[in-house]
Amino acid sequence: MASVSSESLAKALEFLEPKLALASIELPKELFAVLEVLDANAGLRRALTDPAREDAEKAGLLAQLLHGKVSAAAEDTVAQLASTRWSSERDISDALETLAVTAVTAVAEQQDGASGLNKLEQDLFSFIEVVRGNHELQRALDDAQAPVEAKRALALKLVPNASQTSQVLISQAVSNPRGLKPATLVERFVELVAKRQQRWIASVTSTVELSEAQRSRLETSLNKLYGRQLKLNTAIDPSLVGGLVVKVGDEVVDASVASRVADLRRALAS
């Protein structure tokens, strides 16, 4: 995505995040359903990405299309996408797909924390491995003439113990691959699952190795701060001089001496 679209996607993800704490599997299903409508209607995509249209006009168009047919959370999420700028019509659809997959990963996370995300990732990898190793399966799942329900049923048989969230993503990849091979699209989904998994890992960099007591205190503090049991990964970087740098997901807390010195230098330079 171009920078304009990337910024809009970031805003949409930020808007969606508070809704994910209580989201059910129905939210991503609804978002995928709207995605199918967008993919099938170039005129609608043009209307929603037209910078000359007022936000109120776009909101009215979406209300006519979605109100009463999807939840308020899904309708608001799509409206948020339409209220921002996009470099191309395709980008708004790609962004909606990212939001839907993110919602699926959040549901898996709700159900069983990091274990739920690991299970989701394992199921998706299992699907990829089976399909990549069998040309007949690839042809069957790629067959544009085959009924969607038949392809979906075949795909789910390939991962018989798949979780509910895994089934949603595998079904989506088979029923609406969006110009890609299903296994390739599932690989894209795995990348988004991996990104969500980073929320459960605290990467800590220090100038010297932490003692067991220090690790324990830090882990307790971080778990309390983030409200979940984080896995602590540590590394040593003498250039920090002192202090710590902690990264959890996209959040970085830089409490190193090197960072404070750099801040002071910038302040003096200005």
C-alpha positions as CSV (number, residue, x, y, z in Angstrom):
1,M,0.0,0.0,0.0
2,A,1.1,3.6,-0.6
3,S,1.7,5.8,2.4
4,V,-1.8,7.4,2.3
5,S,-3.5,4.0,2.3
6,S,-1.2,2.7,5.0
7,E,-2.1,5.6,7.2
8,S,-5.8,5.0,6.7
9,L,-5.4,1.3,7.5
10,A,-3.5,2.2,10.7
11,K,-6.4,4.5,11.7
12,A,-8.9,1.8,11.0
13,L,-7.0,-0.8,13.1
14,E,-6.9,1.7,15.9
15,F,-10.6,2.3,15.6
16,L,-11.3,-1.5,15.5
17,E,-9.2,-2.5,18.5
18,P,-11.5,-1.4,21.3
19,K,-14.3,-3.4,19.7
20,L,-12.3,-6.6,19.7
21,A,-12.4,-7.2,23.4
22,L,-16.0,-8.4,23.3
23,A,-16.2,-9.4,19.6
24,S,-17.7,-12.7,18.6
25,I,-16.9,-14.7,15.5
26,E,-19.8,-13.0,13.9
27,L,-18.0,-9.7,13.5
28,P,-15.2,-11.0,11.1
29,K,-17.8,-13.0,9.2
30,E,-19.8,-9.8,8.6
31,L,-16.7,-8.0,7.6
32,F,-15.8,-10.7,5.1
33,A,-19.4,-10.6,3.7
34,V,-19.0,-6.8,3.1
35,L,-15.7,-7.5,1.5
36,E,-17.3,-9.8,-1.0
37,V,-19.8,-7.1,-1.9
38,L,-17.0,-4.5,-2.4
39,D,-15.0,-6.9,-4.5
40,A,-18.0,-7.5,-6.7
41,N,-18.9,-3.9,-7.1
42,A,-16.4,-1.5,-8.7
43,G,-18.8,1.4,-8.6
44,L,-19.3,1.1,-4.9
45,R,-15.5,1.0,-4.3
46,R,-15.1,4.1,-6.5
47,A,-17.9,5.9,-4.5
48,L,-16.3,5.0,-1.1
49,T,-12.8,6.1,-2.2
50,D,-13.8,9.2,-4.1
51,P,-12.1,12.2,-2.3
52,A,-14.6,14.6,-3.8
53,R,-17.5,12.9,-2.0
54,E,-18.5,14.2,1.5
55,D,-18.2,11.8,4.4
56,A,-21.9,12.2,5.1
57,E,-22.7,11.1,1.5
58,K,-20.5,8.0,1.9
59,A,-22.1,7.3,5.3
60,G,-25.5,7.5,3.8
61,L,-24.6,5.1,1.0
62,L,-23.2,2.6,3.5
63,A,-26.3,2.9,5.7
64,Q,-28.5,2.1,2.7
65,L,-26.4,-0.9,2.0
66,L,-25.6,-2.3,5.5
67,H,-28.0,-0.9,8.1
68,G,-30.0,-3.7,9.7
69,K,-28.1,-6.3,7.8
70,V,-24.9,-6.3,9.9
71,S,-24.0,-5.4,13.4
72,A,-23.4,-1.8,14.5
73,A,-19.7,-2.7,15.1
74,A,-19.3,-4.0,11.5
75,E,-21.2,-1.0,10.0
76,D,-19.1,1.5,12.0
77,T,-15.9,-0.3,11.0
78,V,-16.7,0.0,7.3
79,A,-17.8,3.6,7.7
80,Q,-14.4,4.4,9.3
81,L,-12.7,3.0,6.2
82,A,-14.9,5.1,3.9
83,S,-14.1,8.3,5.9
84,T,-10.4,8.2,5.2
85,R,-8.3,8.5,2.0
86,W,-7.1,5.7,-0.2
87,S,-4.5,5.6,-3.0
88,S,-6.6,3.1,-5.0
89,E,-9.9,1.4,-5.0
90,R,-8.3,-2.0,-4.3
91,D,-6.7,-0.7,-1.1
92,I,-10.0,-0.2,0.7
93,S,-10.9,-3.8,0.0
94,D,-7.4,-5.1,1.1
95,A,-7.8,-3.0,4.3
96,L,-11.2,-4.5,5.0
97,E,-9.7,-8.0,4.6
98,T,-6.9,-7.1,7.1
99,L,-9.5,-5.9,9.6
100,A,-11.6,-9.0,9.2
101,V,-8.5,-11.3,9.8
102,T,-7.5,-9.2,12.7
103,A,-10.9,-9.7,14.2
104,V,-10.6,-13.4,13.8
105,T,-7.3,-13.4,15.5
106,A,-8.7,-11.4,18.4
107,V,-11.5,-13.9,18.9
108,A,-8.9,-16.7,19.0
109,E,-7.0,-14.7,21.5
110,Q,-10.1,-14.2,23.6
111,Q,-10.9,-17.9,23.7
112,D,-7.5,-19.1,24.9
113,G,-4.9,-16.3,24.9
114,A,-1.6,-17.1,23.3
115,S,-2.5,-20.7,23.0
116,G,-5.5,-19.8,20.9
117,L,-3.3,-17.8,18.5
118,N,-0.8,-20.7,18.4
119,K,-3.5,-23.2,17.6
120,L,-4.8,-20.8,14.8
121,E,-1.4,-20.5,13.3
122,Q,-0.8,-24.3,13.5
123,D,-4.1,-25.0,11.7
124,L,-3.3,-22.6,8.9
125,F,0.2,-24.0,8.5
126,S,-1.3,-27.5,8.3
127,F,-3.7,-26.4,5.5
128,I,-0.8,-24.8,3.6
129,E,1.4,-27.9,3.9
130,V,-1.3,-30.3,2.8
131,V,-2.3,-28.2,-0.2
132,R,1.2,-27.3,-1.3
133,G,2.1,-31.0,-1.3
134,N,-0.8,-32.2,-3.5
135,H,-1.3,-30.9,-7.1
136,E,-4.7,-32.5,-7.4
137,L,-5.9,-30.6,-4.3
138,Q,-4.5,-27.4,-5.7
139,R,-6.4,-27.8,-8.9
140,A,-9.6,-28.8,-7.1
141,L,-9.5,-25.7,-4.8
142,D,-8.5,-23.4,-7.7
143,D,-11.3,-24.6,-10.0
144,A,-13.4,-21.6,-10.7
145,Q,-16.2,-23.8,-12.0
146,A,-16.5,-25.9,-8.9
147,P,-19.3,-25.0,-6.4
148,V,-18.0,-22.9,-3.5
149,E,-19.6,-25.1,-0.9
150,A,-17.9,-28.2,-2.3
151,K,-14.5,-26.5,-2.2
152,R,-15.1,-25.2,1.3
153,A,-16.1,-28.7,2.5
154,L,-13.0,-30.2,0.9
155,A,-10.8,-27.6,2.4
156,L,-12.1,-28.1,5.9
157,K,-11.6,-31.9,5.6
158,L,-7.9,-31.2,5.1
159,V,-7.6,-29.9,8.7
160,P,-10.2,-32.0,10.6
161,N,-9.3,-30.7,14.1
162,A,-9.3,-27.0,13.0
163,S,-10.6,-24.5,15.5
164,Q,-13.7,-22.4,14.7
165,T,-11.5,-19.4,14.0
166,S,-9.2,-21.5,11.7
167,Q,-12.3,-22.7,9.8
168,V,-13.5,-19.2,9.2
169,L,-10.1,-18.2,7.6
170,I,-9.7,-21.3,5.6
171,S,-13.3,-21.1,4.3
172,Q,-12.7,-17.4,3.4
173,A,-9.5,-18.2,1.4
174,V,-11.3,-20.9,-0.6
175,S,-14.5,-19.1,-1.2
176,N,-13.0,-15.7,-2.0
177,P,-9.3,-16.0,-2.8
178,R,-9.4,-12.5,-4.4
179,G,-7.2,-13.4,-7.4
180,L,-4.7,-15.5,-5.4
181,K,-4.4,-19.2,-4.8
182,P,-6.1,-20.2,-1.5
183,A,-2.8,-21.4,0.1
184,T,-1.1,-18.1,-0.9
185,L,-3.9,-16.2,0.8
186,V,-3.7,-18.3,3.9
187,E,0.0,-17.5,4.0
188,R,-1.0,-13.8,4.2
189,F,-3.4,-14.6,7.0
190,V,-0.6,-16.3,8.9
191,E,1.4,-13.1,8.8
192,L,-1.4,-11.3,10.5
193,V,-1.8,-14.0,13.1
194,A,2.0,-13.7,13.8
195,K,1.6,-9.9,14.2
196,R,-1.1,-10.5,16.9
197,Q,1.1,-13.0,18.6
198,Q,3.7,-10.3,19.2
199,R,1.3,-8.8,21.7
200,W,2.2,-11.7,23.9
201,I,6.0,-11.3,23.7
202,A,8.0,-8.7,25.6
203,S,11.4,-8.1,24.0
204,V,13.7,-6.6,26.5
205,T,17.1,-5.2,25.7
206,S,19.5,-4.2,28.5
207,T,23.2,-3.3,28.8
208,V,24.0,-6.3,30.9
209,E,22.3,-9.7,31.5
210,L,19.4,-9.4,33.9
211,S,19.5,-11.5,37.1
212,E,16.7,-14.0,37.8
213,A,15.3,-11.6,40.5
214,Q,15.3,-8.7,38.0
215,R,13.6,-10.8,35.3
216,S,11.0,-11.9,37.7
217,R,10.2,-8.4,38.9
218,L,10.1,-7.1,35.3
219,E,7.9,-9.9,34.1
220,T,5.5,-9.3,37.0
221,S,5.3,-5.6,36.3
222,L,4.8,-6.1,32.5
223,N,2.1,-8.7,33.1
224,K,0.2,-6.4,35.4
225,L,0.6,-3.5,32.9
226,Y,-0.6,-5.4,29.9
227,G,-3.1,-7.6,31.6
228,R,-1.8,-10.9,30.2
229,Q,1.0,-13.4,30.8
230,L,3.8,-12.3,28.5
231,K,6.8,-14.3,27.3
232,L,10.0,-12.5,28.1
233,N,12.7,-12.5,25.5
234,T,15.9,-10.7,26.5
235,A,18.9,-9.4,24.7
236,I,22.1,-7.4,25.6
237,D,23.2,-4.2,23.9
238,P,26.1,-2.4,25.6
239,S,25.5,0.7,23.4
240,L,22.4,1.5,25.5
241,V,24.8,2.6,28.3
242,G,22.2,1.9,31.0
243,G,18.5,1.3,31.4
244,L,16.1,-0.9,29.3
245,V,14.3,-0.9,26.0
246,V,11.0,-2.9,26.1
247,K,9.0,-3.8,23.1
248,V,5.5,-5.4,23.2
249,G,3.8,-5.6,19.9
250,D,4.0,-2.2,18.3
251,E,4.7,-0.4,21.6
252,V,8.2,0.5,22.5
253,V,9.3,1.9,25.9
254,D,12.8,3.2,25.7
255,A,14.2,3.9,29.1
256,S,17.8,3.7,28.2
257,V,20.5,6.3,28.9
258,A,21.4,6.4,25.2
259,S,17.8,7.4,24.4
260,R,17.8,10.2,27.0
261,V,21.2,11.5,25.7
262,A,19.8,11.5,22.2
263,D,16.7,13.5,23.4
264,L,19.0,16.0,25.1
265,R,21.0,16.5,22.0
266,R,17.9,17.1,19.9
267,A,16.7,19.6,22.5
268,L,20.0,21.5,22.4
269,A,20.1,21.4,18.6
270,S,16.6,23.0,18.4
